Amino acid sequence: MKLEYLILIILLIYYYKTSIKDKLSDDKNKKFIKENLKLGSKIITKSGIIAEVIEIDNPYLLVVTGNNMNQSYLKIEVDSVRAIIDM
């Protein structure tokens, strides 16, 4: 009986630590993106779209994606940026 409680407590502590660690790394990534995002930056959105920033209007970005023949312009939120590829 005591062993079951011990295992449950260990699992709860593990879950808590991993969820806190993920939250901290997400916050750090968001801070990095907000500080380093500029015109001409190549980004990847959370949905996987690779684009280039052409206008910054907080909290929105105007990005262009596609090739020279078929370009698409998208207005997205800054929070939907997953990573900056090229600064």
mmCIF file as gemmi writes it, N, C-alpha and C atoms, coordinates in Angstrom:
data_model
loop_
_atom_site.group_PDB
_atom_site.id
_atom_site.type_symbol
_atom_site.label_atom_id
_atom_site.label_alt_id
_atom_site.label_comp_id
_atom_site.label_asym_id
_atom_site.label_entity_id
_atom_site.label_seq_id
_atom_site.pdbx_PDB_ins_code
_atom_site.Cartn_x
_atom_site.Cartn_y
_atom_site.Cartn_z
_atom_site.occupancy
_atom_site.B_iso_or_equiv
_atom_site.pdbx_formal_charge
_atom_site.auth_seq_id
_atom_site.auth_asym_id
_atom_site.pdbx_PDB_model_num
ATOM 1 N N . MET Axp A 1 ? 0.821 -1.195 0 1 0 ? 1 A 1
ATOM 2 C CA . MET Axp A 1 ? 0 0 0 1 0 ? 1 A 1
ATOM 3 C C . MET Axp A 1 ? 0.866 1.26 0 1 0 ? 1 A 1
ATOM 4 N N . LYS Axp A 2 ? 1.885 1.304 0.838 1 0 ? 2 A 1
ATOM 5 C CA . LYS Axp A 2 ? 2.749 2.462 0.9 1 0 ? 2 A 1
ATOM 6 C C . LYS Axp A 2 ? 3.562 2.619 -0.369 1 0 ? 2 A 1
ATOM 7 N N . LEU Axp A 3 ? 3.925 1.511 -0.998 1 0 ? 3 A 1
ATOM 8 C CA . LEU Axp A 3 ? 4.699 1.541 -2.237 1 0 ? 3 A 1
ATOM 9 C C . LEU Axp A 3 ? 3.893 2.203 -3.362 1 0 ? 3 A 1
ATOM 10 N N . GLU Axp A 4 ? 2.604 1.951 -3.393 1 0 ? 4 A 1
ATOM 11 C CA . GLU Axp A 4 ? 1.749 2.561 -4.417 1 0 ? 4 A 1
ATOM 12 C C . GLU Axp A 4 ? 1.707 4.087 -4.268 1 0 ? 4 A 1
ATOM 13 N N . TYR Axp A 5 ? 1.612 4.544 -3.034 1 0 ? 5 A 1
ATOM 14 C CA . TYR Axp A 5 ? 1.612 5.987 -2.786 1 0 ? 5 A 1
ATOM 15 C C . TYR Axp A 5 ? 2.954 6.607 -3.148 1 0 ? 5 A 1
ATOM 16 N N . LEU Axp A 6 ? 4.032 5.917 -2.851 1 0 ? 6 A 1
ATOM 17 C CA . LEU Axp A 6 ? 5.361 6.399 -3.176 1 0 ? 6 A 1
ATOM 18 C C . LEU Axp A 6 ? 5.531 6.527 -4.692 1 0 ? 6 A 1
ATOM 19 N N . ILE Axp A 7 ? 5.083 5.526 -5.427 1 0 ? 7 A 1
ATOM 20 C CA . ILE Axp A 7 ? 5.156 5.574 -6.893 1 0 ? 7 A 1
ATOM 21 C C . ILE Axp A 7 ? 4.307 6.713 -7.428 1 0 ? 7 A 1
ATOM 22 N N . LEU Axp A 8 ? 3.132 6.894 -6.886 1 0 ? 8 A 1
ATOM 23 C CA . LEU Axp A 8 ? 2.257 7.981 -7.315 1 0 ? 8 A 1
ATOM 24 C C . LEU Axp A 8 ? 2.893 9.348 -7.044 1 0 ? 8 A 1
ATOM 25 N N . ILE Axp A 9 ? 3.502 9.515 -5.904 1 0 ? 9 A 1
ATOM 26 C CA . ILE Axp A 9 ? 4.166 10.783 -5.57 1 0 ? 9 A 1
ATOM 27 C C . ILE Axp A 9 ? 5.335 11.038 -6.505 1 0 ? 9 A 1
ATOM 28 N N . ILE Axp A 10 ? 6.121 10.005 -6.79 1 0 ? 10 A 1
ATOM 29 C CA . ILE Axp A 10 ? 7.254 10.152 -7.717 1 0 ? 10 A 1
ATOM 30 C C . ILE Axp A 10 ? 6.771 10.545 -9.107 1 0 ? 10 A 1
ATOM 31 N N . LEU Axp A 11 ? 5.71 9.93 -9.566 1 0 ? 11 A 1
ATOM 32 C CA . LEU Axp A 11 ? 5.158 10.275 -10.884 1 0 ? 11 A 1
ATOM 33 C C . LEU Axp A 11 ? 4.64 11.704 -10.921 1 0 ? 11 A 1
ATOM 34 N N . LEU Axp A 12 ? 3.99 12.144 -9.861 1 0 ? 12 A 1
ATOM 35 C CA . LEU Axp A 12 ? 3.492 13.516 -9.801 1 0 ? 12 A 1
ATOM 36 C C . LEU Axp A 12 ? 4.639 14.527 -9.807 1 0 ? 12 A 1
ATOM 37 N N . ILE Axp A 13 ? 5.702 14.244 -9.077 1 0 ? 13 A 1
ATOM 38 C CA . ILE Axp A 13 ? 6.863 15.134 -9.055 1 0 ? 13 A 1
ATOM 39 C C . ILE Axp A 13 ? 7.513 15.184 -10.434 1 0 ? 13 A 1
ATOM 40 N N . TYR Axp A 14 ? 7.655 14.05 -11.092 1 0 ? 14 A 1
ATOM 41 C CA . TYR Axp A 14 ? 8.236 14.006 -12.439 1 0 ? 14 A 1
ATOM 42 C C . TYR Axp A 14 ? 7.394 14.817 -13.428 1 0 ? 14 A 1
ATOM 43 N N . TYR Axp A 15 ? 6.086 14.631 -13.389 1 0 ? 15 A 1
ATOM 44 C CA . TYR Axp A 15 ? 5.194 15.37 -14.281 1 0 ? 15 A 1
ATOM 45 C C . TYR Axp A 15 ? 5.288 16.873 -14.023 1 0 ? 15 A 1
ATOM 46 N N . TYR Axp A 16 ? 5.328 17.263 -12.778 1 0 ? 16 A 1
ATOM 47 C CA . TYR Axp A 16 ? 5.42 18.68 -12.417 1 0 ? 16 A 1
ATOM 48 C C . TYR Axp A 16 ? 6.712 19.29 -12.941 1 0 ? 16 A 1
ATOM 49 N N . LYS Axp A 17 ? 7.833 18.603 -12.729 1 0 ? 17 A 1
ATOM 50 C CA . LYS Axp A 17 ? 9.121 19.127 -13.18 1 0 ? 17 A 1
ATOM 51 C C . LYS Axp A 17 ? 9.193 19.235 -14.7 1 0 ? 17 A 1
ATOM 52 N N . THR Axp A 18 ? 8.691 18.241 -15.419 1 0 ? 18 A 1
ATOM 53 C CA . THR Axp A 18 ? 8.756 18.302 -16.881 1 0 ? 18 A 1
ATOM 54 C C . THR Axp A 18 ? 7.828 19.37 -17.433 1 0 ? 18 A 1
ATOM 55 N N . SER Axp A 19 ? 6.662 19.552 -16.846 1 0 ? 19 A 1
ATOM 56 C CA . SER Axp A 19 ? 5.747 20.577 -17.342 1 0 ? 19 A 1
ATOM 57 C C . SER Axp A 19 ? 6.291 21.971 -17.055 1 0 ? 19 A 1
ATOM 58 N N . ILE Axp A 20 ? 6.919 22.172 -15.918 1 0 ? 20 A 1
ATOM 59 C CA . ILE Axp A 20 ? 7.527 23.462 -15.589 1 0 ? 20 A 1
ATOM 60 C C . ILE Axp A 20 ? 8.696 23.732 -16.529 1 0 ? 20 A 1
ATOM 61 N N . LYS Axp A 21 ? 9.496 22.735 -16.805 1 0 ? 21 A 1
ATOM 62 C CA . LYS Axp A 21 ? 10.647 22.896 -17.698 1 0 ? 21 A 1
ATOM 63 C C . LYS Axp A 21 ? 10.187 23.278 -19.103 1 0 ? 21 A 1
ATOM 64 N N . ASP Axp A 22 ? 9.145 22.624 -19.606 1 0 ? 22 A 1
ATOM 65 C CA . ASP Axp A 22 ? 8.614 22.961 -20.928 1 0 ? 22 A 1
ATOM 66 C C . ASP Axp A 22 ? 8.074 24.387 -20.958 1 0 ? 22 A 1
ATOM 67 N N . LYS Axp A 23 ? 7.391 24.794 -19.924 1 0 ? 23 A 1
ATOM 68 C CA . LYS Axp A 23 ? 6.839 26.147 -19.841 1 0 ? 23 A 1
ATOM 69 C C . LYS Axp A 23 ? 7.952 27.19 -19.841 1 0 ? 23 A 1
ATOM 70 N N . LEU Axp A 24 ? 9.016 26.937 -19.082 1 0 ? 24 A 1
ATOM 71 C CA . LEU Axp A 24 ? 10.131 27.872 -19.035 1 0 ? 24 A 1
ATOM 72 C C . LEU Axp A 24 ? 10.842 27.985 -20.372 1 0 ? 24 A 1
ATOM 73 N N . SER Axp A 25 ? 11.017 26.86 -21.066 1 0 ? 25 A 1
ATOM 74 C CA . SER Axp A 25 ? 11.678 26.915 -22.37 1 0 ? 25 A 1
ATOM 75 C C . SER Axp A 25 ? 10.797 27.613 -23.407 1 0 ? 25 A 1
ATOM 76 N N . ASP Axp A 26 ? 9.477 27.428 -23.331 1 0 ? 26 A 1
ATOM 77 C CA . ASP Axp A 26 ? 8.569 28.137 -24.233 1 0 ? 26 A 1
ATOM 78 C C . ASP Axp A 26 ? 8.615 29.641 -23.985 1 0 ? 26 A 1
ATOM 79 N N . ASP Axp A 27 ? 8.638 30.035 -22.733 1 0 ? 27 A 1
ATOM 80 C CA . ASP Axp A 27 ? 8.719 31.463 -22.392 1 0 ? 27 A 1
ATOM 81 C C . ASP Axp A 27 ? 10.029 32.067 -22.886 1 0 ? 27 A 1
ATOM 82 N N . LYS Axp A 28 ? 11.119 31.323 -22.738 1 0 ? 28 A 1
ATOM 83 C CA . LYS Axp A 28 ? 12.426 31.795 -23.198 1 0 ? 28 A 1
ATOM 84 C C . LYS Axp A 28 ? 12.427 31.958 -24.722 1 0 ? 28 A 1
ATOM 85 N N . ASN Axp A 29 ? 11.818 31.001 -25.435 1 0 ? 29 A 1
ATOM 86 C CA . ASN Axp A 29 ? 11.748 31.073 -26.898 1 0 ? 29 A 1
ATOM 87 C C . ASN Axp A 29 ? 10.908 32.272 -27.34 1 0 ? 29 A 1
ATOM 88 N N . LYS Axp A 30 ? 9.779 32.52 -26.696 1 0 ? 30 A 1
ATOM 89 C CA . LYS Axp A 30 ? 8.936 33.664 -27.043 1 0 ? 30 A 1
ATOM 90 C C . LYS Axp A 30 ? 9.669 34.985 -26.821 1 0 ? 30 A 1
ATOM 91 N N . LYS Axp A 31 ? 10.413 35.075 -25.725 1 0 ? 31 A 1
ATOM 92 C CA . LYS Axp A 31 ? 11.181 36.284 -25.44 1 0 ? 31 A 1
ATOM 93 C C . LYS Axp A 31 ? 12.251 36.495 -26.503 1 0 ? 31 A 1
ATOM 94 N N . PHE Axp A 32 ? 12.94 35.429 -26.892 1 0 ? 32 A 1
ATOM 95 C CA . PHE Axp A 32 ? 13.972 35.517 -27.923 1 0 ? 32 A 1
ATOM 96 C C . PHE Axp A 32 ? 13.367 35.995 -29.246 1 0 ? 32 A 1
ATOM 97 N N . ILE Axp A 33 ? 12.217 35.456 -29.609 1 0 ? 33 A 1
ATOM 98 C CA . ILE Axp A 33 ? 11.572 35.836 -30.867 1 0 ? 33 A 1
ATOM 99 C C . ILE Axp A 33 ? 11.162 37.304 -30.832 1 0 ? 33 A 1
ATOM 100 N N . LYS Axp A 34 ? 10.56 37.755 -29.75 1 0 ? 34 A 1
ATOM 101 C CA . LYS Axp A 34 ? 10.128 39.15 -29.671 1 0 ? 34 A 1
ATOM 102 C C . LYS Axp A 34 ? 11.296 40.123 -29.707 1 0 ? 34 A 1
ATOM 103 N N . GLU Axp A 35 ? 12.438 39.727 -29.147 1 0 ? 35 A 1
ATOM 104 C CA . GLU Axp A 35 ? 13.601 40.61 -29.133 1 0 ? 35 A 1
ATOM 105 C C . GLU Axp A 35 ? 14.344 40.632 -30.465 1 0 ? 35 A 1
ATOM 106 N N . ASN Axp A 36 ? 14.327 39.536 -31.225 1 0 ? 36 A 1
ATOM 107 C CA . ASN Axp A 36 ? 15.158 39.41 -32.412 1 0 ? 36 A 1
ATOM 108 C C . ASN Axp A 36 ? 14.396 39.445 -33.73 1 0 ? 36 A 1
ATOM 109 N N . LEU Axp A 37 ? 13.088 39.582 -33.69 1 0 ? 37 A 1
ATOM 110 C CA . LEU Axp A 37 ? 12.302 39.619 -34.915 1 0 ? 37 A 1
ATOM 111 C C . LEU Axp A 37 ? 12.449 40.982 -35.579 1 0 ? 37 A 1
ATOM 112 N N . LYS Axp A 38 ? 12.774 40.981 -36.865 1 0 ? 38 A 1
ATOM 113 C CA . LYS Axp A 38 ? 12.928 42.235 -37.594 1 0 ? 38 A 1
ATOM 114 C C . LYS Axp A 38 ? 12.506 42.021 -39.043 1 0 ? 38 A 1
ATOM 115 N N . LEU Axp A 39 ? 12.427 43.108 -39.778 1 0 ? 39 A 1
ATOM 116 C CA . LEU Axp A 39 ? 12.057 43.01 -41.188 1 0 ? 39 A 1
ATOM 117 C C . LEU Axp A 39 ? 13.095 42.175 -41.929 1 0 ? 39 A 1
ATOM 118 N N . GLY Axp A 40 ? 12.62 41.29 -42.797 1 0 ? 40 A 1
ATOM 119 C CA . GLY Axp A 40 ? 13.505 40.433 -43.574 1 0 ? 40 A 1
ATOM 120 C C . GLY Axp A 40 ? 13.844 39.123 -42.896 1 0 ? 40 A 1
ATOM 121 N N . SER Axp A 41 ? 13.419 38.926 -41.651 1 0 ? 41 A 1
ATOM 122 C CA . SER Axp A 41 ? 13.701 37.666 -40.954 1 0 ? 41 A 1
ATOM 123 C C . SER Axp A 41 ? 12.917 36.53 -41.596 1 0 ? 41 A 1
ATOM 124 N N . LYS Axp A 42 ? 13.562 35.412 -41.748 1 0 ? 42 A 1
ATOM 125 C CA . LYS Axp A 42 ? 12.89 34.197 -42.215 1 0 ? 42 A 1
ATOM 126 C C . LYS Axp A 42 ? 12.402 33.462 -40.968 1 0 ? 42 A 1
ATOM 127 N N . ILE Axp A 43 ? 11.131 33.048 -40.988 1 0 ? 43 A 1
ATOM 128 C CA . ILE Axp A 43 ? 10.529 32.429 -39.807 1 0 ? 43 A 1
ATOM 129 C C . ILE Axp A 43 ? 9.843 31.122 -40.172 1 0 ? 43 A 1
ATOM 130 N N . ILE Axp A 44 ? 9.579 30.329 -39.145 1 0 ? 44 A 1
ATOM 131 C CA . ILE Axp A 44 ? 8.714 29.161 -39.261 1 0 ? 44 A 1
ATOM 132 C C . ILE Axp A 44 ? 7.561 29.379 -38.293 1 0 ? 44 A 1
ATOM 133 N N . THR Axp A 45 ? 6.337 29.253 -38.791 1 0 ? 45 A 1
ATOM 134 C CA . THR Axp A 45 ? 5.175 29.413 -37.921 1 0 ? 45 A 1
ATOM 135 C C . THR Axp A 45 ? 4.885 28.104 -37.2 1 0 ? 45 A 1
ATOM 136 N N . LYS Axp A 46 ? 4.019 28.143 -36.213 1 0 ? 46 A 1
ATOM 137 C CA . LYS Axp A 46 ? 3.652 26.935 -35.483 1 0 ? 46 A 1
ATOM 138 C C . LYS Axp A 46 ? 2.959 25.917 -36.369 1 0 ? 46 A 1
ATOM 139 N N . SER Axp A 47 ? 2.354 26.378 -37.472 1 0 ? 47 A 1
ATOM 140 C CA . SER Axp A 47 ? 1.709 25.446 -38.397 1 0 ? 47 A 1
ATOM 141 C C . SER Axp A 47 ? 2.67 24.943 -39.47 1 0 ? 47 A 1
ATOM 142 N N . GLY Axp A 48 ? 3.943 25.372 -39.415 1 0 ? 48 A 1
ATOM 143 C CA . GLY Axp A 48 ? 4.948 24.844 -40.322 1 0 ? 48 A 1
ATOM 144 C C . GLY Axp A 48 ? 5.192 25.659 -41.575 1 0 ? 48 A 1
ATOM 145 N N . ILE Axp A 49 ? 4.606 26.826 -41.692 1 0 ? 49 A 1
ATOM 146 C CA . ILE Axp A 49 ? 4.79 27.677 -42.863 1 0 ? 49 A 1
ATOM 147 C C . ILE Axp A 49 ? 6.115 28.415 -42.741 1 0 ? 49 A 1
ATOM 148 N N . ILE Axp A 50 ? 6.916 28.377 -43.805 1 0 ? 50 A 1
ATOM 149 C CA . ILE Axp A 50 ? 8.171 29.119 -43.845 1 0 ? 50 A 1
ATOM 150 C C . ILE Axp A 50 ? 7.895 30.405 -44.597 1 0 ? 50 A 1
ATOM 151 N N . ALA Axp A 51 ? 8.242 31.541 -43.994 1 0 ? 51 A 1
ATOM 152 C CA . ALA Axp A 51 ? 7.898 32.834 -44.577 1 0 ? 51 A 1
ATOM 153 C C . ALA Axp A 51 ? 8.955 33.876 -44.24 1 0 ? 51 A 1
ATOM 154 N N . GLU Axp A 52 ? 8.812 35.038 -44.877 1 0 ? 52 A 1
ATOM 155 C CA . GLU Axp A 52 ? 9.698 36.168 -44.611 1 0 ? 52 A 1
ATOM 156 C C . GLU Axp A 52 ? 8.862 37.334 -44.109 1 0 ? 52 A 1
ATOM 157 N N . VAL Axp A 53 ? 9.334 37.989 -43.064 1 0 ? 53 A 1
ATOM 158 C CA . VAL Axp A 53 ? 8.619 39.11 -42.464 1 0 ? 53 A 1
ATOM 159 C C . VAL Axp A 53 ? 8.824 40.346 -43.337 1 0 ? 53 A 1
ATOM 160 N N . ILE Axp A 54 ? 7.709 40.976 -43.734 1 0 ? 54 A 1
ATOM 161 C CA . ILE Axp A 54 ? 7.819 42.196 -44.54 1 0 ? 54 A 1
ATOM 162 C C . ILE Axp A 54 ? 7.243 43.415 -43.82 1 0 ? 54 A 1
ATOM 163 N N . GLU Axp A 55 ? 6.488 43.194 -42.757 1 0 ? 55 A 1
ATOM 164 C CA . GLU Axp A 55 ? 5.941 44.319 -41.992 1 0 ? 55 A 1
ATOM 165 C C . GLU Axp A 55 ? 5.663 43.862 -40.567 1 0 ? 55 A 1
ATOM 166 N N . ILE Axp A 56 ? 6.019 44.698 -39.605 1 0 ? 56 A 1
ATOM 167 C CA . ILE Axp A 56 ? 5.762 44.399 -38.193 1 0 ? 56 A 1
ATOM 168 C C . ILE Axp A 56 ? 4.816 45.46 -37.66 1 0 ? 56 A 1
ATOM 169 N N . ASP Axp A 57 ? 3.632 45.009 -37.222 1 0 ? 57 A 1
ATOM 170 C CA . ASP Axp A 57 ? 2.616 45.887 -36.65 1 0 ? 57 A 1
ATOM 171 C C . ASP Axp A 57 ? 2.101 45.182 -35.4 1 0 ? 57 A 1
ATOM 172 N N . ASN Axp A 58 ? 2.785 45.441 -34.255 1 0 ? 58 A 1
ATOM 173 C CA . ASN Axp A 58 ? 2.493 44.68 -33.036 1 0 ? 58 A 1
ATOM 174 C C . ASN Axp A 58 ? 1.013 44.65 -32.736 1 0 ? 58 A 1
ATOM 175 N N . PRO Axp A 59 ? 0.44 43.529 -32.446 1 0 ? 59 A 1
ATOM 176 C CA . PRO Axp A 59 ? 0.983 42.189 -32.274 1 0 ? 59 A 1
ATOM 177 C C . PRO Axp A 59 ? 0.913 41.333 -33.546 1 0 ? 59 A 1
ATOM 178 N N . TYR Axp A 60 ? 0.855 41.941 -34.699 1 0 ? 60 A 1
ATOM 179 C CA . TYR Axp A 60 ? 0.722 41.197 -35.946 1 0 ? 60 A 1
ATOM 180 C C . TYR Axp A 60 ? 1.949 41.363 -36.832 1 0 ? 60 A 1
ATOM 181 N N . LEU Axp A 61 ? 2.132 40.39 -37.714 1 0 ? 61 A 1
ATOM 182 C CA . LEU Axp A 61 ? 3.18 40.431 -38.723 1 0 ? 61 A 1
ATOM 183 C C . LEU Axp A 61 ? 2.549 40.224 -40.074 1 0 ? 61 A 1
ATOM 184 N N . LEU Axp A 62 ? 3.086 40.887 -41.091 1 0 ? 62 A 1
ATOM 185 C CA . LEU Axp A 62 ? 2.711 40.599 -42.464 1 0 ? 62 A 1
ATOM 186 C C . LEU Axp A 62 ? 3.888 39.841 -43.049 1 0 ? 62 A 1
ATOM 187 N N . VAL Axp A 63 ? 3.618 38.616 -43.504 1 0 ? 63 A 1
ATOM 188 C CA . VAL Axp A 63 ? 4.673 37.772 -44.04 1 0 ? 63 A 1
ATOM 189 C C . VAL Axp A 63 ? 4.337 37.368 -45.46 1 0 ? 63 A 1
ATOM 190 N N . VAL Axp A 64 ? 5.374 37.05 -46.219 1 0 ? 64 A 1
ATOM 191 C CA . VAL Axp A 64 ? 5.205 36.573 -47.582 1 0 ? 64 A 1
ATOM 192 C C . VAL Axp A 64 ? 5.823 35.184 -47.658 1 0 ? 64 A 1
ATOM 193 N N . THR Axp A 65 ? 5.139 34.286 -48.342 1 0 ? 65 A 1
ATOM 194 C CA . THR Axp A 65 ? 5.604 32.918 -48.503 1 0 ? 65 A 1
ATOM 195 C C . THR Axp A 65 ? 5.364 32.478 -49.944 1 0 ? 65 A 1
ATOM 196 N N . GLY Axp A 66 ? 6.086 31.499 -50.38 1 0 ? 66 A 1
ATOM 197 C CA . GLY Axp A 66 ? 5.954 30.996 -51.743 1 0 ? 66 A 1
ATOM 198 C C . GLY Axp A 66 ? 7.15 31.374 -52.587 1 0 ? 66 A 1
ATOM 199 N N . ASN Axp A 67 ? 7.053 31.084 -53.898 1 0 ? 67 A 1
ATOM 200 C CA . ASN Axp A 67 ? 8.146 31.424 -54.807 1 0 ? 67 A 1
ATOM 201 C C . ASN Axp A 67 ? 7.84 32.723 -55.536 1 0 ? 67 A 1
ATOM 202 N N . ASN Axp A 68 ? 8.695 33.12 -56.468 1 0 ? 68 A 1
ATOM 203 C CA . ASN Axp A 68 ? 8.522 34.4 -57.17 1 0 ? 68 A 1
ATOM 204 C C . ASN Axp A 68 ? 7.243 34.447 -57.997 1 0 ? 68 A 1
ATOM 205 N N . MET Axp A 69 ? 6.811 33.33 -58.524 1 0 ? 69 A 1
ATOM 206 C CA . MET Axp A 69 ? 5.61 33.287 -59.369 1 0 ? 69 A 1
ATOM 207 C C . MET Axp A 69 ? 4.321 33.251 -58.541 1 0 ? 69 A 1
ATOM 208 N N . ASN Axp A 70 ? 4.355 32.571 -57.428 1 0 ? 70 A 1
ATOM 209 C CA . ASN Axp A 70 ? 3.151 32.388 -56.601 1 0 ? 70 A 1
ATOM 210 C C . ASN Axp A 70 ? 3.429 32.801 -55.165 1 0 ? 70 A 1
ATOM 211 N N . GLN Axp A 71 ? 3.336 34.066 -54.883 1 0 ? 71 A 1
ATOM 212 C CA . GLN Axp A 71 ? 3.557 34.551 -53.526 1 0 ? 71 A 1
ATOM 213 C C . GLN Axp A 71 ? 2.232 34.718 -52.801 1 0 ? 71 A 1
ATOM 214 N N . SER Axp A 72 ? 2.247 34.388 -51.528 1 0 ? 72 A 1
ATOM 215 C CA . SER Axp A 72 ? 1.075 34.571 -50.686 1 0 ? 72 A 1
ATOM 216 C C . SER Axp A 72 ? 1.443 35.471 -49.517 1 0 ? 72 A 1
ATOM 217 N N . TYR Axp A 73 ? 0.569 36.404 -49.208 1 0 ? 73 A 1
ATOM 218 C CA . TYR Axp A 73 ? 0.77 37.314 -48.094 1 0 ? 73 A 1
ATOM 219 C C . TYR Axp A 73 ? -0.166 36.89 -46.97 1 0 ? 73 A 1
ATOM 220 N N . LEU Axp A 74 ? 0.392 36.768 -45.773 1 0 ? 74 A 1
ATOM 221 C CA . LEU Axp A 74 ? -0.383 36.346 -44.615 1 0 ? 74 A 1
ATOM 222 C C . LEU Axp A 74 ? -0.185 37.329 -43.478 1 0 ? 74 A 1
ATOM 223 N N . LYS Axp A 75 ? -1.24 37.604 -42.757 1 0 ? 75 A 1
ATOM 224 C CA . LYS Axp A 75 ? -1.157 38.416 -41.55 1 0 ? 75 A 1
ATOM 225 C C . LYS Axp A 75 ? -1.305 37.459 -40.378 1 0 ? 75 A 1
ATOM 226 N N . ILE Axp A 76 ? -0.253 37.344 -39.573 1 0 ? 76 A 1
ATOM 227 C CA . ILE Axp A 76 ? -0.248 36.401 -38.466 1 0 ? 76 A 1
ATOM 228 C C . ILE Axp A 76 ? 0.11 37.132 -37.176 1 0 ? 76 A 1
ATOM 229 N N . GLU Axp A 77 ? -0.153 36.493 -36.052 1 0 ? 77 A 1
ATOM 230 C CA . GLU Axp A 77 ? 0.223 37.051 -34.758 1 0 ? 77 A 1
ATOM 231 C C . GLU Axp A 77 ? 1.669 36.689 -34.456 1 0 ? 77 A 1
ATOM 232 N N . VAL Axp A 78 ? 2.338 37.537 -33.71 1 0 ? 78 A 1
ATOM 233 C CA . VAL Axp A 78 ? 3.726 37.288 -33.331 1 0 ? 78 A 1
ATOM 234 C C . VAL Axp A 78 ? 3.826 35.995 -32.521 1 0 ? 78 A 1
ATOM 235 N N . ASP Axp A 79 ? 2.82 35.677 -31.723 1 0 ? 79 A 1
ATOM 236 C CA . ASP Axp A 79 ? 2.844 34.475 -30.891 1 0 ? 79 A 1
ATOM 237 C C . ASP Axp A 79 ? 2.768 33.187 -31.706 1 0 ? 79 A 1
ATOM 238 N N . SER Axp A 80 ? 2.395 33.27 -32.975 1 0 ? 80 A 1
ATOM 239 C CA . SER Axp A 80 ? 2.321 32.057 -33.796 1 0 ? 80 A 1
ATOM 240 C C . SER Axp A 80 ? 3.645 31.728 -34.476 1 0 ? 80 A 1
ATOM 241 N N . VAL Axp A 81 ? 4.698 32.485 -34.181 1 0 ? 81 A 1
ATOM 242 C CA . VAL Axp A 81 ? 6.03 32.196 -34.718 1 0 ? 81 A 1
ATOM 243 C C . VAL Axp A 81 ? 6.698 31.166 -33.823 1 0 ? 81 A 1
ATOM 244 N N . ARG Axp A 82 ? 7.134 30.066 -34.432 1 0 ? 82 A 1
ATOM 245 C CA . ARG Axp A 82 ? 7.818 29.009 -33.669 1 0 ? 82 A 1
ATOM 246 C C . ARG Axp A 82 ? 9.315 29.271 -33.588 1 0 ? 82 A 1
ATOM 247 N N . ALA Axp A 83 ? 9.924 29.71 -34.717 1 0 ? 83 A 1
ATOM 248 C CA . ALA Axp A 83 ? 11.375 29.892 -34.722 1 0 ? 83 A 1
ATOM 249 C C . ALA Axp A 83 ? 11.764 30.917 -35.785 1 0 ? 83 A 1
ATOM 250 N N . ILE Axp A 84 ? 12.916 31.53 -35.562 1 0 ? 84 A 1
ATOM 251 C CA . ILE Axp A 84 ? 13.515 32.413 -36.555 1 0 ? 84 A 1
ATOM 252 C C . ILE Axp A 84 ? 14.646 31.62 -37.209 1 0 ? 84 A 1
ATOM 253 N N . ILE Axp A 85 ? 14.583 31.493 -38.54 1 0 ? 85 A 1
ATOM 254 C CA . ILE Axp A 85 ? 15.58 30.713 -39.258 1 0 ? 85 A 1
ATOM 255 C C . ILE Axp A 85 ? 16.814 31.566 -39.557 1 0 ? 85 A 1
ATOM 256 N N . ASP Axp A 86 ? 16.585 32.75 -40.107 1 0 ? 86 A 1
ATOM 257 C CA . ASP Axp A 86 ? 17.675 33.604 -40.561 1 0 ? 86 A 1
ATOM 258 C C . ASP Axp A 86 ? 17.382 35.019 -40.083 1 0 ? 86 A 1
ATOM 259 N N . MET Axp A 87 ? 18.367 35.608 -39.394 1 0 ? 87 A 1
ATOM 260 C CA . MET Axp A 87 ? 18.149 36.958 -38.867 1 0 ? 87 A 1
ATOM 261 C C . MET Axp A 87 ? 18.761 37.944 -39.763 1 0 ? 87 A 1
